[in-house]
Amino acid sequence: MLVANVHFTATFMLLATPRIDWGSAFAVNLLYFYTIYGLASIVSMCTRREDGPLLAVMASLIVGVLNGMSPNLSVVQDWHMTWFWRALPGTWLAEAYFEKNVGGLGYLYGVEDASRATGYRLGMFGWDLCVLGLIGSVYRVLAFGLMRGVGQRGKG
């Protein structure tokens, strides 16, 4: 996971040249990898061995797409579904990137207006990282519980 993250972050930083510094991008990406691998563990405990990898990729794509950009979080709030988007790691990843790439440009652009329009909060980068780690840990605990449950059923 660490080597994959180094490769992804280095390639991303070279090709996209974002404003986020390498260390912050590495930390965010590492925690997102952690959550996605945890989600894949849950999927692998719920499916047959042959179907697990495909369904895990599909689940990670769905989680990545529901990141609060389309529909954005301000629209989702009108639906009273913000809790669902906030329970997914893609939203926290996008919010962390939004903070680091746009947050320092308040002197030039209407960053507060953009924050209100998207629903992302500024100044919460550390919190975003903590929540990503928490979601990944919850996914892994759930996968462990499923493994124990499926293992006990299989032995009986």
Backbone as JSON Lines, residues from 0, in Angstrom:
{"i":0,"aa":"M","n":[0.84,-1.18,0.0],"ca":[0.0,0.0,0.0],"c":[0.89,1.25,0.0]}
{"i":1,"aa":"L","n":[1.96,1.21,0.76],"ca":[2.85,2.37,0.85],"c":[3.53,2.64,-0.49]}
{"i":2,"aa":"V","n":[4.03,1.59,-1.13],"ca":[4.71,1.74,-2.42],"c":[3.73,2.21,-3.49]}
{"i":3,"aa":"A","n":[2.53,1.65,-3.49],"ca":[1.52,2.08,-4.46],"c":[1.18,3.55,-4.26]}
{"i":4,"aa":"N","n":[1.11,3.98,-3.0],"ca":[0.8,5.38,-2.71],"c":[1.92,6.3,-3.15]}
{"i":5,"aa":"V","n":[3.16,5.89,-2.95],"ca":[4.29,6.71,-3.4],"c":[4.24,6.88,-4.92]}
{"i":6,"aa":"H","n":[4.0,5.78,-5.63],"ca":[3.92,5.87,-7.09],"c":[2.76,6.76,-7.53]}
{"i":7,"aa":"F","n":[1.59,6.57,-6.92],"ca":[0.43,7.37,-7.31],"c":[0.67,8.84,-7.02]}
{"i":8,"aa":"T","n":[1.13,9.16,-5.82],"ca":[1.32,10.55,-5.43],"c":[2.37,11.23,-6.28]}
{"i":9,"aa":"A","n":[3.48,10.53,-6.54],"ca":[4.53,11.13,-7.36],"c":[4.04,11.4,-8.77]}
{"i":10,"aa":"T","n":[3.33,10.45,-9.36],"ca":[2.8,10.64,-10.71],"c":[1.76,11.76,-10.73]}
{"i":11,"aa":"F","n":[0.89,11.76,-9.74],"ca":[-0.13,12.81,-9.65],"c":[0.51,14.19,-9.53]}
{"i":12,"aa":"M","n":[1.51,14.31,-8.69],"ca":[2.15,15.61,-8.48],"c":[2.89,16.08,-9.74]}
{"i":13,"aa":"L","n":[3.5,15.14,-10.46],"ca":[4.21,15.52,-11.68],"c":[3.27,15.91,-12.81]}
{"i":14,"aa":"L","n":[2.21,15.16,-12.98],"ca":[1.32,15.4,-14.11],"c":[0.29,16.5,-13.86]}
{"i":15,"aa":"A","n":[-0.24,16.57,-12.65],"ca":[-1.3,17.54,-12.37],"c":[-0.77,18.86,-11.82]}
{"i":16,"aa":"T","n":[0.39,18.87,-11.23],"ca":[1.01,20.03,-10.58],"c":[0.01,20.82,-9.73]}
{"i":17,"aa":"P","n":[-0.6,20.18,-8.73],"ca":[-1.55,20.89,-7.87],"c":[-0.83,21.8,-6.88]}
{"i":18,"aa":"R","n":[-1.57,22.66,-6.2],"ca":[-1.0,23.55,-5.2],"c":[-0.68,22.84,-3.9]}
{"i":19,"aa":"I","n":[-1.27,21.7,-3.65],"ca":[-1.04,20.95,-2.43],"c":[0.42,20.49,-2.4]}
{"i":20,"aa":"D","n":[1.04,20.54,-1.22],"ca":[2.42,20.1,-1.11],"c":[2.48,18.57,-1.11]}
{"i":21,"aa":"W","n":[3.66,18.02,-1.42],"ca":[3.81,16.58,-1.6],"c":[3.48,15.81,-0.32]}
{"i":22,"aa":"G","n":[3.9,16.3,0.81],"ca":[3.65,15.61,2.07],"c":[2.17,15.52,2.4]}
{"i":23,"aa":"S","n":[1.46,16.6,2.19],"ca":[0.01,16.58,2.45],"c":[-0.71,15.66,1.47]}
{"i":24,"aa":"A","n":[-0.32,15.72,0.2],"ca":[-0.93,14.84,-0.79],"c":[-0.65,13.39,-0.46]}
{"i":25,"aa":"F","n":[0.58,13.11,-0.04],"ca":[0.94,11.74,0.32],"c":[0.1,11.25,1.5]}
{"i":26,"aa":"A","n":[-0.07,12.09,2.51],"ca":[-0.85,11.71,3.69],"c":[-2.31,11.46,3.34]}
{"i":27,"aa":"V","n":[-2.9,12.37,2.56],"ca":[-4.3,12.21,2.17],"c":[-4.48,10.96,1.33]}
{"i":28,"aa":"N","n":[-3.61,10.78,0.35],"ca":[-3.73,9.61,-0.52],"c":[-3.51,8.31,0.24]}
{"i":29,"aa":"L","n":[-2.57,8.31,1.18],"ca":[-2.32,7.11,1.98],"c":[-3.55,6.73,2.8]}
{"i":30,"aa":"L","n":[-4.18,7.7,3.41],"ca":[-5.38,7.41,4.19],"c":[-6.55,7.0,3.29]}
{"i":31,"aa":"Y","n":[-6.62,7.56,2.1],"ca":[-7.67,7.14,1.18],"c":[-7.42,5.7,0.71]}
{"i":32,"aa":"F","n":[-6.17,5.38,0.42],"ca":[-5.83,3.99,0.08],"c":[-6.23,3.07,1.23]}
{"i":33,"aa":"Y","n":[-5.96,3.5,2.46],"ca":[-6.3,2.71,3.64],"c":[-7.8,2.45,3.7]}
{"i":34,"aa":"T","n":[-8.61,3.46,3.43],"ca":[-10.06,3.26,3.47],"c":[-10.53,2.37,2.33]}
{"i":35,"aa":"I","n":[-9.97,2.55,1.15],"ca":[-10.4,1.75,0.01],"c":[-10.0,0.29,0.19]}
{"i":36,"aa":"Y","n":[-8.84,0.04,0.73],"ca":[-8.45,-1.35,1.01],"c":[-9.35,-1.95,2.1]}
{"i":37,"aa":"G","n":[-9.77,-1.14,3.06],"ca":[-10.72,-1.62,4.06],"c":[-12.06,-1.94,3.45]}
{"i":38,"aa":"L","n":[-12.53,-1.09,2.54],"ca":[-13.78,-1.36,1.83],"c":[-13.66,-2.64,0.99]}
{"i":39,"aa":"A","n":[-12.53,-2.82,0.34],"ca":[-12.32,-4.04,-0.44],"c":[-12.32,-5.27,0.46]}
{"i":40,"aa":"S","n":[-11.84,-5.13,1.68],"ca":[-11.87,-6.25,2.63],"c":[-13.3,-6.61,2.99]}
{"i":41,"aa":"I","n":[-14.14,-5.61,3.18],"ca":[-15.56,-5.89,3.47],"c":[-16.21,-6.61,2.29]}
{"i":42,"aa":"V","n":[-15.96,-6.1,1.09],"ca":[-16.54,-6.72,-0.1],"c":[-16.06,-8.16,-0.25]}
{"i":43,"aa":"S","n":[-14.79,-8.39,0.02],"ca":[-14.27,-9.75,-0.13],"c":[-14.85,-10.71,0.89]}
{"i":44,"aa":"M","n":[-15.29,-10.2,2.03],"ca":[-15.91,-11.06,3.04],"c":[-17.37,-11.37,2.7]}
{"i":45,"aa":"C","n":[-17.98,-10.56,1.84],"ca":[-19.4,-10.72,1.52],"c":[-19.65,-11.41,0.19]}
{"i":46,"aa":"T","n":[-18.61,-11.65,-0.58],"ca":[-18.8,-12.21,-1.92],"c":[-17.97,-13.47,-2.11]}
{"i":47,"aa":"R","n":[-18.24,-14.14,-3.21],"ca":[-17.44,-15.3,-3.57],"c":[-16.05,-14.84,-4.0]}
{"i":48,"aa":"R","n":[-15.1,-15.7,-3.9],"ca":[-13.72,-15.38,-4.24],"c":[-13.59,-14.88,-5.68]}
{"i":49,"aa":"E","n":[-14.35,-15.45,-6.59],"ca":[-14.26,-15.07,-7.99],"c":[-14.83,-13.67,-8.25]}
{"i":50,"aa":"D","n":[-15.82,-13.28,-7.47],"ca":[-16.51,-12.01,-7.7],"c":[-15.93,-10.86,-6.89]}
{"i":51,"aa":"G","n":[-15.17,-11.15,-5.87],"ca":[-14.67,-10.13,-4.95],"c":[-13.9,-9.0,-5.58]}
{"i":52,"aa":"P","n":[-12.87,-9.28,-6.41],"ca":[-12.09,-8.17,-6.98],"c":[-12.91,-7.21,-7.84]}
{"i":53,"aa":"L","n":[-13.76,-7.74,-8.69],"ca":[-14.58,-6.88,-9.55],"c":[-15.55,-6.03,-8.72]}
{"i":54,"aa":"L","n":[-16.21,-6.65,-7.76],"ca":[-17.15,-5.89,-6.92],"c":[-16.43,-4.88,-6.04]}
{"i":55,"aa":"A","n":[-15.22,-5.19,-5.6],"ca":[-14.45,-4.24,-4.8],"c":[-14.07,-3.02,-5.63]}
{"i":56,"aa":"V","n":[-13.68,-3.24,-6.88],"ca":[-13.36,-2.11,-7.76],"c":[-14.6,-1.27,-8.01]}
{"i":57,"aa":"M","n":[-15.73,-1.92,-8.25],"ca":[-16.97,-1.18,-8.48],"c":[-17.37,-0.39,-7.23]}
{"i":58,"aa":"A","n":[-17.23,-0.99,-6.06],"ca":[-17.56,-0.28,-4.81],"c":[-16.65,0.93,-4.63]}
{"i":59,"aa":"S","n":[-15.35,0.78,-4.92],"ca":[-14.43,1.91,-4.76],"c":[-14.73,3.02,-5.76]}
{"i":60,"aa":"L","n":[-15.17,2.66,-6.96],"ca":[-15.55,3.68,-7.93],"c":[-16.79,4.44,-7.48]}
{"i":61,"aa":"I","n":[-17.76,3.73,-6.94],"ca":[-18.98,4.38,-6.45],"c":[-18.65,5.31,-5.29]}
{"i":62,"aa":"V","n":[-17.81,4.84,-4.37],"ca":[-17.41,5.67,-3.23],"c":[-16.64,6.9,-3.71]}
{"i":63,"aa":"G","n":[-15.81,6.73,-4.73],"ca":[-15.05,7.86,-5.26],"c":[-15.92,8.88,-5.97]}
{"i":64,"aa":"V","n":[-16.94,8.4,-6.67],"ca":[-17.83,9.31,-7.4],"c":[-18.71,10.11,-6.44]}
{"i":65,"aa":"L","n":[-19.12,9.51,-5.35],"ca":[-19.95,10.23,-4.37],"c":[-19.05,11.04,-3.43]}
{"i":66,"aa":"N","n":[-18.34,11.99,-4.02],"ca":[-17.38,12.77,-3.25],"c":[-17.86,14.17,-2.93]}
{"i":67,"aa":"G","n":[-19.09,14.47,-3.25],"ca":[-19.63,15.78,-2.94],"c":[-19.48,16.81,-4.04]}
{"i":68,"aa":"M","n":[-19.0,16.41,-5.2],"ca":[-18.86,17.34,-6.31],"c":[-20.09,17.35,-7.22]}
{"i":69,"aa":"S","n":[-20.6,16.19,-7.53],"ca":[-21.78,16.12,-8.39],"c":[-22.65,14.95,-7.94]}
{"i":70,"aa":"P","n":[-23.71,15.16,-7.29],"ca":[-24.22,16.45,-6.85],"c":[-23.38,17.02,-5.71]}
{"i":71,"aa":"N","n":[-23.31,18.33,-5.65],"ca":[-22.48,18.91,-4.59],"c":[-23.19,18.86,-3.24]}
{"i":72,"aa":"L","n":[-22.42,19.06,-2.21],"ca":[-22.93,18.88,-0.85],"c":[-24.05,19.85,-0.49]}
{"i":73,"aa":"S","n":[-24.05,21.02,-1.1],"ca":[-25.13,21.97,-0.8],"c":[-26.46,21.47,-1.35]}
{"i":74,"aa":"V","n":[-26.45,20.77,-2.47],"ca":[-27.67,20.16,-3.02],"c":[-28.07,18.95,-2.18]}
{"i":75,"aa":"V","n":[-27.09,18.16,-1.81],"ca":[-27.35,16.97,-0.99],"c":[-27.97,17.36,0.35]}
{"i":76,"aa":"Q","n":[-27.57,18.52,0.86],"ca":[-28.12,19.0,2.12],"c":[-29.62,19.26,2.0]}
{"i":77,"aa":"D","n":[-30.06,19.74,0.85],"ca":[-31.5,19.93,0.62],"c":[-32.25,18.61,0.62]}
{"i":78,"aa":"W","n":[-31.59,17.53,0.25],"ca":[-32.21,16.21,0.23],"c":[-32.19,15.55,1.61]}
{"i":79,"aa":"H","n":[-31.52,16.17,2.58],"ca":[-31.34,15.62,3.92],"c":[-30.56,14.3,3.87]}
{"i":80,"aa":"M","n":[-29.56,14.23,2.97],"ca":[-28.73,13.04,2.8],"c":[-27.26,13.34,3.05]}
{"i":81,"aa":"T","n":[-26.95,14.45,3.67],"ca":[-25.56,14.81,3.92],"c":[-24.85,13.74,4.73]}
{"i":82,"aa":"W","n":[-25.57,13.13,5.67],"ca":[-24.97,12.09,6.51],"c":[-24.43,10.95,5.66]}
{"i":83,"aa":"F","n":[-25.09,10.61,4.57],"ca":[-24.64,9.51,3.72],"c":[-23.35,9.89,3.0]}
{"i":84,"aa":"W","n":[-23.31,11.1,2.43],"ca":[-22.1,11.54,1.73],"c":[-20.94,11.68,2.71]}
{"i":85,"aa":"R","n":[-21.22,12.16,3.91],"ca":[-20.16,12.32,4.91],"c":[-19.68,10.98,5.48]}
{"i":86,"aa":"A","n":[-20.45,9.93,5.29],"ca":[-20.03,8.6,5.75],"c":[-19.09,7.93,4.76]}
{"i":87,"aa":"L","n":[-18.92,8.51,3.58],"ca":[-18.07,7.93,2.55],"c":[-16.73,8.66,2.5]}
{"i":88,"aa":"P","n":[-15.64,7.93,2.27],"ca":[-14.32,8.56,2.3],"c":[-14.05,9.52,1.14]}
{"i":89,"aa":"G","n":[-14.74,9.37,0.01],"ca":[-14.49,10.26,-1.12],"c":[-14.77,11.71,-0.8]}
{"i":90,"aa":"T","n":[-15.77,11.96,0.02],"ca":[-16.1,13.34,0.4],"c":[-14.98,13.97,1.22]}
{"i":91,"aa":"W","n":[-14.42,13.2,2.14],"ca":[-13.35,13.73,3.0],"c":[-12.07,13.94,2.19]}
{"i":92,"aa":"L","n":[-11.8,13.05,1.23],"ca":[-10.64,13.23,0.35],"c":[-10.81,14.51,-0.47]}
{"i":93,"aa":"A","n":[-11.97,14.7,-1.08],"ca":[-12.2,15.88,-1.9],"c":[-12.14,17.15,-1.07]}
{"i":94,"aa":"E","n":[-12.68,17.09,0.15],"ca":[-12.64,18.28,1.01],"c":[-11.2,18.64,1.39]}
{"i":95,"aa":"A","n":[-10.38,17.62,1.65],"ca":[-8.98,17.87,2.0],"c":[-8.24,18.49,0.81]}
{"i":96,"aa":"Y","n":[-8.48,17.95,-0.38],"ca":[-7.85,18.54,-1.58],"c":[-8.37,19.95,-1.83]}
{"i":97,"aa":"F","n":[-9.65,20.18,-1.64],"ca":[-10.22,21.5,-1.81],"c":[-9.54,22.49,-0.87]}
{"i":98,"aa":"E","n":[-9.37,22.09,0.38],"ca":[-8.73,22.97,1.37],"c":[-7.32,23.34,0.94]}
{"i":99,"aa":"K","n":[-6.53,22.35,0.56],"ca":[-5.12,22.61,0.25],"c":[-4.91,23.28,-1.1]}
{"i":100,"aa":"N","n":[-5.78,23.05,-2.05],"ca":[-5.59,23.63,-3.38],"c":[-6.24,25.0,-3.53]}
{"i":101,"aa":"V","n":[-7.32,25.25,-2.8],"ca":[-8.07,26.49,-2.97],"c":[-7.99,27.37,-1.72]}
{"i":102,"aa":"G","n":[-7.79,26.76,-0.57],"ca":[-7.86,27.48,0.7],"c":[-6.94,28.68,0.81]}
{"i":103,"aa":"G","n":[-5.77,28.63,0.24],"ca":[-4.82,29.73,0.36],"c":[-5.0,30.84,-0.66]}
{"i":104,"aa":"L","n":[-6.04,30.79,-1.44],"ca":[-6.24,31.78,-2.5],"c":[-7.33,32.79,-2.17]}
{"i":105,"aa":"G","n":[-7.65,32.93,-0.89],"ca":[-8.71,33.84,-0.47],"c":[-8.42,35.3,-0.8]}
{"i":106,"aa":"Y","n":[-7.16,35.68,-0.91],"ca":[-6.81,37.06,-1.23],"c":[-7.13,37.4,-2.7]}
{"i":107,"aa":"L","n":[-7.28,36.36,-3.53],"ca":[-7.45,36.58,-4.96],"c":[-8.84,36.22,-5.46]}
{"i":108,"aa":"Y","n":[-9.42,35.18,-4.87],"ca":[-10.71,34.66,-5.33],"c":[-11.72,34.65,-4.19]}
{"i":109,"aa":"G","n":[-12.97,34.46,-4.53],"ca":[-14.03,34.33,-3.54],"c":[-14.1,32.9,-3.02]}
{"i":110,"aa":"V","n":[-13.1,32.51,-2.24],"ca":[-12.98,31.13,-1.76],"c":[-14.14,30.79,-0.82]}
{"i":111,"aa":"E","n":[-14.56,31.73,-0.02],"ca":[-15.68,31.48,0.89],"c":[-16.97,31.21,0.11]}
{"i":112,"aa":"D","n":[-17.16,31.94,-0.98],"ca":[-18.33,31.69,-1.82],"c":[-18.26,30.3,-2.45]}
{"i":113,"aa":"A","n":[-17.07,29.93,-2.9],"ca":[-16.89,28.59,-3.47],"c":[-17.13,27.51,-2.42]}
{"i":114,"aa":"S","n":[-16.71,27.78,-1.21],"ca":[-16.92,26.84,-0.11],"c":[-18.4,26.66,0.17]}
{"i":115,"aa":"R","n":[-19.14,27.75,0.21],"ca":[-20.58,27.67,0.43],"c":[-21.29,26.97,-0.73]}
{"i":116,"aa":"A","n":[-20.86,27.25,-1.95],"ca":[-21.5,26.66,-3.13],"c":[-21.26,25.15,-3.21]}
{"i":117,"aa":"T","n":[-20.07,24.71,-2.84],"ca":[-19.76,23.28,-2.92],"c":[-20.17,22.52,-1.67]}
{"i":118,"aa":"G","n":[-20.2,23.21,-0.53],"ca":[-20.52,22.55,0.72],"c":[-19.28,22.06,1.46]}
{"i":119,"aa":"Y","n":[-18.1,22.24,0.88],"ca":[-16.86,21.85,1.54],"c":[-16.49,22.9,2.57]}
{"i":120,"aa":"R","n":[-15.9,22.45,3.67],"ca":[-15.49,23.36,4.72],"c":[-14.0,23.64,4.61]}
{"i":121,"aa":"L","n":[-13.63,24.88,4.85],"ca":[-12.23,25.28,4.81],"c":[-11.63,25.2,6.21]}
{"i":122,"aa":"G","n":[-10.33,25.0,6.27],"ca":[-9.63,24.97,7.55],"c":[-9.81,23.69,8.34]}
{"i":123,"aa":"M","n":[-10.21,22.62,7.68],"ca":[-10.5,21.36,8.37],"c":[-9.6,20.22,7.88]}
{"i":124,"aa":"F","n":[-8.41,20.54,7.38],"ca":[-7.56,19.52,6.77],"c":[-7.2,18.41,7.77]}
{"i":125,"aa":"G","n":[-6.8,18.77,8.96],"ca":[-6.47,17.76,9.97],"c":[-7.66,16.89,10.32]}
{"i":126,"aa":"W","n":[-8.82,17.5,10.43],"ca":[-10.05,16.75,10.71],"c":[-10.37,15.8,9.58]}
{"i":127,"aa":"D","n":[-10.18,16.26,8.34],"ca":[-10.43,15.4,7.18],"c":[-9.54,14.16,7.23]}
{"i":128,"aa":"L","n":[-8.28,14.34,7.59],"ca":[-7.37,13.2,7.71],"c":[-7.81,12.25,8.81]}
{"i":129,"aa":"C","n":[-8.2,12.8,9.94],"ca":[-8.65,11.95,11.06],"c":[-9.88,11.14,10.69]}
{"i":130,"aa":"V","n":[-10.82,11.76,10.01],"ca":[-12.05,11.04,9.63],"c":[-11.74,9.96,8.6]}
{"i":131,"aa":"L","n":[-10.84,10.24,7.66],"ca":[-10.44,9.21,6.7],"c":[-9.84,8.0,7.44]}
{"i":132,"aa":"G","n":[-8.97,8.27,8.4],"ca":[-8.4,7.17,9.19],"c":[-9.45,6.42,9.98]}
{"i":133,"aa":"L","n":[-10.41,7.14,10.54],"ca":[-11.49,6.51,11.29],"c":[-12.36,5.64,10.4]}
{"i":134,"aa":"I","n":[-12.74,6.16,9.24],"ca":[-13.58,5.38,8.32],"c":[-12.84,4.11,7.88]}
{"i":135,"aa":"G","n":[-11.55,4.24,7.56],"ca":[-10.77,3.08,7.17],"c":[-10.68,2.05,8.29]}
{"i":136,"aa":"S","n":[-10.53,2.51,9.52],"ca":[-10.46,1.59,10.65],"c":[-11.81,0.89,10.89]}
{"i":137,"aa":"V","n":[-12.9,1.64,10.75],"ca":[-14.23,1.04,10.9],"c":[-14.44,-0.02,9.82]}
{"i":138,"aa":"Y","n":[-14.05,0.29,8.59],"ca":[-14.17,-0.69,7.52],"c":[-13.41,-1.97,7.85]}
{"i":139,"aa":"R","n":[-12.22,-1.83,8.4],"ca":[-11.4,-3.0,8.7],"c":[-11.98,-3.8,9.87]}
{"i":140,"aa":"V","n":[-12.51,-3.12,10.86],"ca":[-13.15,-3.83,11.98],"c":[-14.38,-4.59,11.48]}
{"i":141,"aa":"L","n":[-15.17,-3.95,10.62],"ca":[-16.33,-4.64,10.05],"c":[-15.9,-5.85,9.23]}
{"i":142,"aa":"A","n":[-14.83,-5.71,8.45],"ca":[-14.34,-6.83,7.66],"c":[-13.87,-7.96,8.56]}
{"i":143,"aa":"F","n":[-13.22,-7.61,9.66],"ca":[-12.77,-8.64,10.6],"c":[-13.97,-9.36,11.21]}
{"i":144,"aa":"G","n":[-14.98,-8.59,11.59],"ca":[-16.2,-9.2,12.15],"c":[-16.87,-10.12,11.14]}
{"i":145,"aa":"L","n":[-16.92,-9.68,9.89],"ca":[-17.5,-10.53,8.84],"c":[-16.66,-11.79,8.64]}
{"i":146,"aa":"M","n":[-15.35,-11.63,8.71],"ca":[-14.48,-12.78,8.55],"c":[-14.71,-13.79,9.66]}
{"i":147,"aa":"R","n":[-14.83,-13.29,10.87],"ca":[-15.08,-14.19,12.01],"c":[-16.45,-14.83,11.89]}
{"i":148,"aa":"G","n":[-17.45,-14.05,11.49],"ca":[-18.8,-14.58,11.35],"c":[-18.91,-15.62,10.24]}
{"i":149,"aa":"V","n":[-18.31,-15.3,9.09],"ca":[-18.34,-16.24,7.98],"c":[-17.49,-17.46,8.3]}
{"i":150,"aa":"G","n":[-16.38,-17.24,8.98],"ca":[-15.51,-18.37,9.36],"c":[-16.2,-19.31,10.34]}
{"i":151,"aa":"Q","n":[-16.95,-18.76,11.29],"ca":[-17.65,-19.59,12.26],"c":[-18.79,-20.35,11.6]}
{"i":152,"aa":"R","n":[-19.48,-19.71,10.67],"ca":[-20.56,-20.39,9.95],"c":[-20.02,-21.51,9.07]}
{"i":153,"aa":"G","n":[-18.86,-21.25,8.45],"ca":[-18.28,-22.24,7.57],"c":[-17.8,-23.48,8.32]}
{"i":154,"aa":"K","n":[-17.39,-23.3,9.59],"ca":[-16.9,-24.44,10.37],"c":[-18.04,-25.29,10.91]}
{"i":155,"aa":"G","n":[-19.19,-24.67,11.13],"ca":[-20.31,-25.34,11.75],"c":[-20.97,-26.27,10.83]}
